[in-house]
Amino acid sequence: MTHPLRLPAFRLLFLGRTVSAVGDAVVPAALALAVLRATGSTGALALVLACAMVPKLLLLPLGGVVADRFDARRVALTTDLVRCAAQVAVGVELLGAGPSLTHIAVASAVGGTASAFAVPTASPLVAGTVPADGRQQANALMGVTANASRLTGPALAGLLIWAAGPGWAFVLDGLTFAVSALLLSMVRIRHVPVPHRSMLTDLAHGWREVRSRDWYWTSLIGHGVWNGAAAVLVTLGPVIATTRLGGEGVWVLMLQGGAVGLLIGSLLAARVRPRRPVLIANLGLATYAAPLLLLAVAAPAPAVIASYCLALTALGFLNPVWETVVQEQVPPQALARVTSYDWLMSLGAMPVGYALAPLAAHAWGEATPLVGAAVLVALSCAGTAAVPAVRRLTWQATPAPKPMAPTATTG
């Protein structure tokens, strides 16, 4: 097997994604500080974040259709250029005197819209540049890059904000998208053309591809619950850590431990190829119940930090393995649509967790939503073991993907 980085097309793709991942890792901290400096309002920050998230959620399925119908490389290149312009616009706004919240919100909405079309291209780009036997290693490399960026991003953001201000962080992120677009322009990938149909027919066909695979849609339920539970932990965890576990430093260490775990899991995925990949990966996700329960009972800080690191290691391992299985099992002409539904369920569950966690904590105490989330994660993720298709799916028994016959729709 040829190492993925020896393949010129994947090497260019990997370099471009690495550069843009570093830029993206800087932005969250810069955005929070920039908006708070400009407005002094957490409500304004929530508005800007919503402007980026809402169009992304609403347009993800459409993004999957576009990525399947057209060359994924061209779609990704175009969205890189749009996000470059959006981030530079925010940076310029912040560098000027009296930045406008409206302008920042509009630019964030443009960037969120572009992201909805960019996210579904990730899997087709890897599948189009790497042969099947090297995709798990390629996906793991992508995971290592993304997770290493999450680990170093906050520190880089702090240094950049201290040296030049948050506006330059956005300019830097915009430039990373420009570099990524330049590298993508030199990539050539295999593209499987999709028959010309209506947009609704393409959406319905993608959903049928999801429903036809029991191992896939049942796992998506578990993954969605996991993301909702993660939102509960992120909402209530800082309060418990600062008031009952020893202070703000505990929460920072917990987040850093999680980032280290993600990186370890990605590295592990490059070397370990379990016989039943979906079963093992989903059982690993069930370990997220541990930090939720330990936070609920205010266990000693070292135990909470260690359990969170372990749980995020499982997530770091799942992502490359899951992406490789999906690339192997789903027809290439439907891959972007199928993965867009995956992202939609995962991202859509998080606002639910953000909204319900404080309400439940106010009504019944902080422990109740944490315990409830732990039970749901354990049942939904470990419960996929009861699905025969999850237990039976192995690398060796993987059939060649066959596209479903399209059916006519009206409307």
N, C-alpha and C positions, 0 to 999 in steps of 0.2 A: 504494500500500500504506500503510495506517495504521500508524504506529509503535506497537509493543505497549504502551508506557507511556501512550498516549492512550486505551487501552481500560480502563474502570474496574475490571473484574473482574481483569484481569492486574495492574493497578497495585496493587490490594490484595494479591494473591498475592505479587507481587514484594517489596512492603514487608515482609510477614510473613516470607517466606523470608530476606530480608536481615537482619532483626533476629535471627532464630534462628541464622543462620549466624555472626554475630558472637559470640553467646553460646557456640555450640559450639566456636568456634576458641579460646576462652579455657580450656576445660575440660581438654584433654590435659595441659598443663603443670601446671595446678592439681591434677589428680588424682595425677600422679606425686609431686609435692611433699607433698601431703596424706597419702597412704598411707605414704610413706617417713618423714615426720615422726611419724606415729602408731605405726608398727610397726618402722621401721628395716630392713625386709626387702624385697628385690626379689621374693622369692617371693610375698609378700602382694600386691604390685602386679600380678604376673602372674595371680594368682587373680582379682583384681577385674576385670582386663581380659578374662579368659576368661569370667567370669560375664556380661559384656556381649556378647561376641562369639558364644559358642556358641548361645544361643537365637536370636540374630539370623540366623545361618546356617541353623539347623534350621527356622525358621519362615518364611523368605522366600517359598518357593512358596505356602504357605498365605496369606501376606499378599497375594500377587498375586491369588489367588482371591477373597479378601474385597474387595479394591479394585475388581475387575471386577464382582463380584456386586452390591455396594452403591455408593452415591454416593461417589466418591473424596474429595470435599470433606468429607463427614461422617467418613469413616475418618481422614483427615488431621487434622481438628479433634479427634477423640477421642484420637488418639495424641499430639497436642501437649499435651493436658491431662494425659494419663498421664505423659508425660516431664517436664512441669512439676512434677508431684507428686514424681516420683522424684528429680529434681535438687535440689529444695528440701529433700527429706528428707535427702539426702547433706549438703547445706550445713548444715542444722540439726545433724546428727550431728557434723560437724567443728567447729562453733562451740561445742559443749558440751565439758565436761571428760571426757577419756578416751573418744574416739570408738571405737565397736565396729566391728571389721573385718567381722563377720557382717552387721550392719545395712547397711554400705556395699555389701557384695557382693550382698545381696538387692535393694537399690535399683538397683544396676547391672544386675542380671538383669531387673528389671522394665522399666528403660529400654531394654535391648537387645531385649526382647520387643516393646515398642511400636515400636521402630525397624524391626523386621521387617515390620510392617504399614504403617509410614509411607513407607518407601523406594519401594515400588511405586506409590504415589500420585503421585509427582512428575511423571512423564510424562503421565498422564491429566489432571492439573490444568492443565498448559501447553496440551495439545491441546484441552482443554475451554474455555479462555478466550481463545485466539488463533486466528484463521483460518490456513489452511495456508500462505499466502504470507508470513506474518510470524513463523512458528515458529522459523526458524533464528536470527533476531535476538533473539527472546524467550529461546531456550535459551542464546544467547551472553550475554545480560544476566544470566541466572541463573549462568552460569559465571564471569562477571566478579565478581559479588558473592561467590560461594563462594571464589574464589581470592584476591580482595583481603582477605577475612577471614582466610584462612590466612597471608597475608603480615603482617597487623597483629596477629593473635591472640596470638602469643607475647609480643610487647611489651606488649599490653594486660593479658595474664595476669600478667606480671612486675610491672607497676605496681599491679595490684589486690591481688596477694599481698603486695607490699611495704607497701601502705597499710592493708590490712584483713585479710589472711590468706586462705588458699585456700577456706575455707568460704563466704565471700561470693561467690567466683567461681561456685560452684554455685548459690547463690541467684539470682545475676544470670542465669545460663543458664536456670534455671527460669522467671524472669519473662519472658525473651524468648520462651519457648514459650507463655506465657499471652498475650502480645501477638499472637503469630502466630495463636493460636486465635481471638482476638477479631476479627482482620482476616478470617480465613477464614469466620467466621460471617456476614460481610457479602457473601461472594462467592457468585455463582450460576453454575454451569457446566452445560454440556450433558452429560447422562449417557445412554449407550446401554444400555438394560436387557439383561441376560443371561438367557436362558431358565433356568428353575429346574431344576437337575440336582444329582446327588450331588457331594460334594466331590471324590471320586476322579475322576469324569468330567470335572470342570472342570480338575483338575490335568493329566489326560491330554490334554485338548483343548489346553491351553496348550503342552504339550510338542510336540504335533503341529504347532502353529503355528510353533514353533522349527525342527523338523526339516524342514518343508516348504520352507524358504528356505535354499538352499545358501550364499548370500552372508552369511546371518546366523550360522548355526552354525559355519561355518569361521572367520569373523571372531571369534566368541566364543572359539574355541580360542586364537587369537593373543592376544586380550585377556587370557585367563586366564594364559597363559605370561608375558605382560608383567608382570602383577601378581605372579606368583611370582618373577620376576627382580628386581622392585622390592624384594621382601622380602629377597632375597639381598644386594642392594646396601645396604639400610638396616642389615642385620645386620653385614656385614663392612666397609662403608665407613668407619664411625667409627674403627675400629682402624687401618686403613691411613692415613687422613687424619692421625690424631694421632701415629702412630709413624714414618711415612715421607714425609709430604707437608708437614709444617710445624707441626702442632699442632691443637688443638681449634678454633682460629679458622678453619682451612681447611674443616672440616666444617660449621661454622656458615655460612660464606660459600656453601658448596655448596648447603645447604638453602635459604638465602635466594635464591640464583640460580635454583633450581628453582621457588620460589614466584613469582618475577618472570616466569619463563618461562611458567608456567601462566596468569598474568594476561595476558601478551602474546598467547598462543595464543587465549584467549577473546575478546580484542578483535579479533584477526584473523578469527576465525570470524564475527563480526558483519558483516564487510565482504567476505569472499571466499567465493564459491560455486562450488567446482570442479565441472566437468562430470561427473566420475566420483568422487563424494564418498567412497564407502567405499574404493575403491582408493587414492586419494590419502591419505586419513587413515590407513589401515593401513600404507602405505609410510612415512609419517612416524613411526609408532610404532617401526618397525625401527631408527630412529636411537638408541634406548635402548641398543643394543649398544655404542655408542661410549664412554659413561662407564664401562660395565662393563669393557671392554677396557683403557681408560686407567688405571682403578684397579688392574687386575690387574698391569700393568707398572709401577705407581707413577710415572706420567707427571707432568710438572710441574703444580703445583696450578692455575695459570691455565687450562691445557688441560682439566683434569678439570672445573673449575667451568663453563667455557664449554660443554663438551659436554653437561653435565647440564642447563644452562639451555636449550639447543637441544632436547634430548630432551623436557623437560617443556613446552616451547612446543608441540611436536607433540601432546602429550597434551591440553593446553589447547584446541588447535584441534579435535582429534578429538571430544571429548565433546559439544559443541553440535551439530556436524555429524552425528554418529552418532545422537543423540537425535532430531534432525529427520527423518532418513531413516526411523528406526524408526516415528515417529509417522505418517509418510506411508504407509508400506508395510504396517503391521500394522492389522487391524481394531480400531476403538476399544474394542469389547467384549472384546478379548483383550489389550489393550495392557499392563495391569498384570501379568498372568501372564507374558507374554513378557519384560518387563523384569526381573521378579523372577528368572527363570532367568539372565539376564545378570548381575545382581548376585551371584547365588549362585556362578556360576563364577568371577567376578572376585575376590570376597572369599574364597571357599574355597581359592583357589590361594595366598593369602598365608601362611596357617599352614604350608603345605607348604614354602615357601621359608624361613620362619623356622626350621623344624625341621631341614631338610637342610643349610642353609648352614654352621652351626657344625660339624656332623658331618663334612662333606666337607672343610672347612678343617682340622680336626684330623687327618684321615687323609692328605690330599694337599697341604696348604698352602692359603693364602687365594686364590692366583691361580686354582686349578683350578675351584672353583665359580663364580667370576666369569666366567671364559672360557666355561665350559659354559653359564651363563645367557645370555651374549652370543650364542652360537651359536644357542641355542634361540629367543631373541627374534627374531633376524634371519631365521631359517628360517620360523618360524610367522607372523610379521607380513608380511614381504615375500612369503612363500610364498602368501598369499591371492591374489596376482596371477595365479597359475596357475588359479584357479577362474573359469570363464567367467561365472558369475553376478555375481561381484565386478567383473570388468572391464566388463560390459555395463550395470550399473546406473547410470542417469543420472537427473537430475531430470526432464528432458523426457520420458523413456520410462517414467516411473513409472506403473504401472497403478493404477486405483482398487482399494483393498484389498477383498478379498472374504473373508468368514469361511469357514473350512472347515466342511463339514457334520459335526455331531457324530455320533459313533457310540456305541452302547450299550456299557457295560462292566459286568462283574459283579465281585463281590468284597465 
